[in-house]
């Protein structure tokens, strides 16, 4: 994954400023510094496989009509929250573009199966030896 993922195009983004929550005194009450960034994913024209991976990665942050919503409220300024939200969206998009490695099916060797069966038999004999003798 690249160190600095590319940002999505400006025309696909829309932002809204909200009142932040948590500590911060009067600044929290007066200034709407938290940012909610929405990305119109269908407008990007992503391949179906990338879209499916993005939907899985985003989870509840993606709406049914394909809008990806990210809220950033960790910083005290609008600009810092705006940058943080854009970076998070860019990171999600970059992760969605990474194709997972295909798993190669393997089978245990004949020797490893024999060792396993031998250890099972040994363990079984050990446990059977602990049982009370039968008086038939």
C-alpha atoms as one frame of an Amber mdcrd trajectory, in Angstrom:
protein
   0.000   0.000   0.000   1.417   3.421  -0.860   2.594   5.658   1.984   0.393
   8.575   0.923  -2.831   7.402  -0.788  -4.256   9.753  -3.433  -7.226  11.875
  -2.410 -10.584  11.366  -4.171 -11.662  14.089  -6.634 -13.285  17.230  -5.165
 -16.440  16.900  -7.302 -17.297  13.585  -5.615 -17.015  14.999  -2.067 -19.462
  17.011   0.005 -18.785  18.223   3.519 -20.890  19.380   6.417 -19.708  20.890
   9.679 -21.192  19.712  12.953 -20.827  20.683  16.583 -18.146  18.471  18.083
 -18.790  16.470  21.246 -16.689  15.842  24.329 -14.432  18.100  26.369 -13.342
  21.488  25.094 -15.208  24.036  27.161 -16.975  26.891  25.435 -15.173  26.250
  22.162 -17.228  23.058  21.697 -20.470  24.939  22.334 -19.696  27.866  20.027
 -17.850  26.467  17.021 -18.893  23.682  14.628 -15.451  22.110  14.103 -16.367
  18.475  13.440 -16.641  17.604   9.754 -18.817  14.978   8.088 -17.408  14.141
   4.680 -19.545  12.226   2.168 -18.117  10.560  -0.911 -20.349   9.666  -3.854
 -18.784   6.268  -4.595 -20.916   5.274  -7.646 -19.823   8.493  -9.386 -16.189
   7.334  -9.201 -16.912   4.427 -11.575 -14.924   1.854  -9.604 -14.684  -1.768
 -10.799 -17.163  -4.164  -9.169 -14.461  -6.017  -7.210 -13.086  -2.782  -5.720
 -16.623  -1.618  -4.937 -17.359  -4.883  -3.101 -14.150  -4.637  -1.052 -14.894
  -0.984  -0.227 -18.414  -1.886   0.893 -16.990  -4.602   3.172 -14.306  -2.293
   4.596 -16.685   0.633   5.148 -19.402  -1.398   6.864 -22.051   0.884   8.377
 -20.272   3.994   7.064 -21.638   3.267   3.575 -25.302   3.865   2.841 -27.470
   1.697   0.605 -27.189   4.177  -2.280 -23.364   4.106  -2.153 -22.572   7.230
  -0.131 -19.491   6.775   2.070 -19.739   8.961   5.178 -16.769   9.711   7.456
 -16.939  11.974  10.516 -13.788  13.528  12.004 -13.935  15.380  15.305 -10.595
  14.658  16.973  -9.050  18.084  16.352 -10.002  21.566  17.575 -10.007  23.225
  14.160 -12.152  22.712  11.078  -9.153  22.506   8.788  -7.442  19.761  10.825
 -10.666  17.722  10.950 -11.189  18.255   7.212  -7.683  16.927   6.469  -8.187
  13.971   8.831 -11.496  12.991   7.182 -10.004  13.214   3.675  -7.046  11.063
   4.722  -9.370   8.423   6.185 -11.423   8.283   2.980  -8.257   8.085   0.871
  -6.935   5.271   3.074 -10.194   3.315   2.719 -10.090   3.712  -1.065  -6.444
   2.626  -1.193  -7.181  -0.470   0.924 -10.123  -1.368  -1.321  -7.851  -1.266
  -4.389  -5.492  -3.885  -2.889  -6.436  -7.281  -4.255  -6.208 -10.031  -1.580
  -3.742 -12.830  -2.230  -5.312 -16.071  -3.402  -5.025 -18.943  -0.991  -3.305
 -21.995  -2.419  -4.954 -25.170  -1.190  -2.538 -27.670   0.310  -2.907 -31.245
   1.482  -1.090 -32.895   4.356   1.593 -35.348   3.271   1.164 -39.087   3.717
   3.947 -39.137   6.319   2.351 -36.352   8.378  -0.996 -38.207   8.315   0.726
 -41.377   9.518   2.496 -39.460  12.330  -0.843 -37.947  13.358  -2.590 -41.307
  13.409   0.293 -42.849  15.397   0.155 -40.061  18.000  -3.627 -40.496  18.273
  -3.232 -44.240  18.831  -0.503 -43.663  21.434  -2.669 -41.155  23.281  -5.653
 -43.514  23.119  -3.601 -46.384  24.618  -2.359 -44.086  27.394  -5.894 -43.042
  28.319  -7.222 -46.615  28.063  -4.496 -47.680  30.511  -5.863 -45.291  33.129
  -9.321 -46.885  33.070 -10.499 -49.240  35.799  -9.952 -52.903  34.966 -13.080
 -54.720  33.821 -14.208 -57.746  35.881 -16.125 -59.612  33.168
